[in-house]
Amino acid sequence: MQLLRSSKRGSAKEQIDINSVINETLVLKTGHYRSVIETSSVNFELKSEAEQDALIETYQSFLNGLGCPLQIIVRIREVDLDDYLNNIESTTRLEKSEIYKRQARGYCEFIRSLVSVNRILSRNFYLVVPIDIVSKHDFETAREQLALRIEIVTKGLQRMGMHARLLSGVELLNLFYSFYNPVQAKTQPINEVILNKMHTVFIGAGK
């Protein structure tokens, strides 16, 4: 399985500044370390004026309390409903009720026509937490400091009513995989079995 496709500018492996992935930590080629937190969003416009003011104050306090820079990534993708609709159609074939079959077929036709005219988009939000210790021998120290920063960031997000979770190594690989090979990533996502068989510079030995 090809992890990332090549281009005229060089392979994606050469373009990405990642040396390895160890557990939930990205090890950059510079020797620096990063972790990625996926977070939910807050619909600010639906809040009352008092809630908006409180949210702004909490966000300001969150930023002032940070002891490190954060990179914010907003990823917008077109939602692929083919698997969802195909699953409904497969289930419908086993249904004995003709009324249910007609309703299911009508629903699938409606969704397909809707998607053909209007693009349905999803948004994912990520925070990249850094530690800039440039030494392979300081990985455990870097991981401990990253854990402290992740805890601070996670608690700050929770105070704003947001859900946050740390991406695992497999999820990190799939994230970059989908950036550079989105079509293949849909049909051949990286899982633990594939991860154990892969021998590339993107997989850390855990040492």
C-alpha positions, 0 to 999 in steps of 0.5 A, spaced: 500 500 500 502 506 498 502 511 503 503 518 500 503 519 492 509 522 489 509 529 485 513 533 480 516 537 486 518 530 490 514 525 494 510 527 499 514 524 504 520 529 502 515 535 503 512 533 510 517 535 515 515 529 520 520 524 521 516 519 525 510 518 529 511 515 536 504 513 540 500 520 540 507 524 538 509 527 532 517 527 531 519 532 526 525 532 522 528 538 526 527 534 532 522 538 535 515 534 537 508 535 536 501 533 538 494 534 535 488 535 539 481 534 535 476 539 538 469 541 537 466 548 535 461 553 539 456 556 535 457 563 537 451 566 533 446 562 537 448 564 544 445 570 548 449 576 548 450 574 556 453 568 553 457 571 548 460 576 553 462 570 558 465 566 552 469 571 550 472 572 557 473 565 558 477 565 551 481 571 553 483 567 559 484 561 556 489 565 551 492 569 556 494 562 560 497 559 555 505 558 556 506 556 548 504 558 541 498 553 538 497 552 531 489 552 529 487 548 523 480 548 520 479 542 515 473 543 510 471 537 506 466 535 502 461 529 505 461 523 502 454 519 503 455 514 498 457 509 503 451 511 507 446 511 502 449 504 499 448 501 506 441 503 506 439 500 499 443 494 502 438 493 508 432 495 504 433 489 499 432 485 505 426 488 507 419 485 506 415 491 507 413 494 500 411 501 504 418 501 507 422 499 501 418 505 497 420 510 503 427 508 503 428 508 495 425 515 495 429 518 501 435 515 497 433 518 491 432 525 495 439 525 498 442 523 492 439 529 488 440 534 494 448 532 494 448 533 486 446 540 487 448 542 493 455 540 496 455 538 503 461 540 507 464 538 514 468 542 518 474 539 523 478 543 528 485 541 530 490 544 535 497 543 534 501 543 541 508 544 540 515 542 544 521 544 541 526 540 545 531 538 540 534 531 542 532 524 540 534 522 547 529 527 551 523 524 548 520 522 555 522 529 557 518 532 551 512 527 552 511 529 559 511 536 557 507 535 552 502 531 556 502 537 561 500 542 555 495 538 553 492 537 559 492 545 560 489 546 553 484 541 554 481 544 560 481 550 557 477 548 551 472 544 556 471 551 560 468 554 553 463 548 552 468 544 547 470 537 547 477 535 546 481 529 545 488 527 543 489 524 536 492 517 537 498 515 532 493 511 527 489 517 527 495 522 526 497 517 520 490 517 517 490 525 517 496 526 513 494 520 509 488 523 507 491 530 506 495 527 500 491 521 498 484 523 499 481 518 494 485 512 497 484 514 504 477 513 503 477 505 501 484 503 504 484 507 511 490 505 516 488 501 521 492 497 527 494 491 522 496 495 517 500 499 521 504 493 524 506 491 517 508 498 515 516 500 515 516 507 513 520 513 516 513 515 518 512 509 523 517 510 530 520 504 533 517 507 540 524 507 543 
